Amino acid sequence: MSYEMNDLLDLVVDQNASDLHCQVGQPPTLRISGSMVPIEGPSLGPKDTEHLVLSITPDAHVQNLKMHGGSDFGFAFLEKARFRVSVMKAKGNYGLVLRQIPNKMYGLRDIGLPDKVRELLYRPRGLILVTGPTGSGKSTTLASMVNYINENREGHIITIEDPIEYYHPHKRCIVTQREIGADVPSFAEAIKRALRQDPDIILVGEMRDLETIEAAISAAETGHLVFGTLHTNSAAKTVDRIVDAFPANMKEMIRTQLASSLVAVISQVLCKKIGGGRVAGYEIMINTTSISAMIRENKTFRITSDIQTGGNLGMITMDAHLLSLVNRQLVTPDEALEKAQDQIGMREKLSQLGATLKTI
């Protein structure tokens, strides 16, 4: 029996799986609600994975795969779904992982973001960062924000992505989507070019190097609303990561720039939902005069206490949000504990609620 890619993709869509893994020595495996579920059937051999990889990989990416051992691209499966594809070599064999990109745009409320976040999307300029580990739903959150702006504001939105994930049609805004590799060589280059393309909003898919971070901050300073992502798991760590990317003689200047241009940091994790599916846990920091001073004075360790007392401004710590998900019976106490930032404090709060926890 040989597997055909179209049948596997149909299965991914039908089962609402987030990912499909095809590796030698294992049957094709779906990730459903966070759990790995192998398909019933024989394990894949080297010829099977090669056939599956070559059936969907464009020629330029096949060259990349052969020369560099891997490549990433976006891929549309008929009208049914879009996928972000990563093809690779492992132990000399081909393998691939597909991440399903939902077809429908989610509203901000659907993904659990508080209404206060909507107000931020009307800001004329500044930097809004969405952070979290890989696979925590950052792309979905950003797509929802861009879609909200597209439906409620007028202007020009430029997205810079690697690869393009969600497709945004023109609504009240004109939307220009540029893909790294296909349309422009790098994020930093794309931001510099974007500034000459009369943008109002710029989405930077990944702020992965000094040049990109610098370009994004200066775009935010010069009168654009800039969205970006980082792989950090709290607001304080996000500020530190950005500052640490710069050489010592520039750190003070960058702190000053960040203090004035940062609008908000939204950090997120994806939790397994009781009864199946996933739900996001959020930490939301909105920049205030006090937080701005902490960033300038290199006292980021104090930011969390400002988030704890900033509830009326729409701020919330990750652990407080996870606790509310437990209270609303959306996630188990164990799941909240696993994703908590302060596990000792979280364990204490959960036991006050009378939750029984697995002993680790």
Secondary structure, DSSP 8 states (H G I E B T S, - for coil): ----HHHHHHHHHHTT-SEEEE-TTS--EEEETTEEEE-SS----HHHHHHHHHHH--HHHHHHHHHHSEEEEEEEETTTEEEEEEEEEETTEEEEEEEEE-SS---TTTTT--HHHHHHTT-SSEEEEEE-STTSSHHHHHHHHHHHHHHH--EEEEEEESS--S----SSEEEEEEEBTTTBS-HHHHHHHHTTS--SEEEES---SHHHHHHHHHHHHTT-EEEEEES-SSHHHHHHHHHHTS-HHHHHHHHHHHHHHEEEEEEEEEEE-TTSSEEEEEEEEE--HHHHHHHHTT-GGGHHHHHHT-GGGT-B-HHHHHHHHHHTTSS-HHHHHHH-SSHHHHHHHHHHTT------
